[in-house]
């Protein structure tokens, strides 16, 4: 006879899936729910973990057990009511295999049990056992999804503009979850499955969904539109990370070139919109991944396309439209766009140098450094610092001839009490000092010697060493100038 104080539920009851324990009726499970589950997890987690947690997640026993845990919680969270009435399985693809449907429901209940019910008292061994059981179930589910050749067509039909919004949202959620749970699965079936989606026009469907306005969604679904758009952007990012060469070739190929360029421009328009929420951060990460050195190592065509077709949109917003608007949504967009420009300057030194010099966009850098938001001012300093990262003499000469460090020095004078801005300015001067660039050191010494000697940052070690470097370069110039004069005489 098993009592709650010892083990709660006996192993035989769990194995046979009985609703009653040996000690009494199911009221015992309700009364001592947490104690029962805790004792089961501790006693049977190692030798019989798969059987125990399979029974815990079974349709007949899970509601009773979770209801028992909810009974002992203070305050109650209505976990049983949620599991019975609100958690409904949406058979979007009309899966006919009952075993697959059973495993999907079991995994949902296991995740619900692990993350919501027993998160505070499950030990590491039990958590590992549940995770192993979930992963084993996922293997069977994914194998069914990847081998069924009709699923891509069914999902693409759900993603068409004529389809219902709920069906489109469910299809996007299904694709995202399939991507997430199959990240560790590098099989050929997975590659074929998602490649079929790309070839059938998934990128275009996601782009159209990202541009869907609020007025096209009615009623209670308006609040879920932004969430579904974030899911769409995450799918784009997952596809690019998983199949970088495939996506890049589609964006620049002759047959799909128009669609690819339109997609890149549309994503920038979403990024620069005035909305506060939405997939802005995901789109920023998408462009970084698209332009990363790992993807563009063998061929730089995508970089050329971005700089010729898209970079003007980014710089026009950063140095123009984004600075004029005061709404919070545009401020977030401006930070992401500045971060993207800084990333491009770090990874594409020569391409960014040519674009900056030819477009003259840095003439408006003082507007960034005088922006009301300290995050935008900090972004402007980081962007200038990234332009100097390549130690390119042409870039240095361009900065010196246009006096582009003047706004930074003026900003450091005004922001004495702002430690973040002061640290960024000092880091810029430290980089110039360590880079041993005579052009920049002489430029700072000749034009801003008073700031270096008597300014608000004069006591710092960086400016003292920068002043010493300036004096050394000056002595060298005077020495060589004297030698040249003697030769002439």
DAFEN-V651851 format. One record per helix or strand of 2 or more residues. SS is the DSSP state (helix for helix, strand for strand). FROM is the first residue (numbers start at 1). TO is the last residue. If there is no record, write none. Layout:
ss,from,to
SS,FROM,TO
SS,FROM,TO
//
This chain:
ss,from,to
helix,11,16
helix,27,31
helix,33,44
helix,49,56
helix,59,72
helix,79,86
helix,98,117
helix,124,147
helix,151,158
helix,165,181
helix,188,199
helix,202,210
helix,214,216
helix,219,242
helix,244,252
helix,257,271
helix,280,290
helix,301,324
helix,328,347
helix,349,359
helix,361,369
helix,374,387
helix,393,401
helix,406,414
helix,419,435
helix,438,454
helix,461,488
//
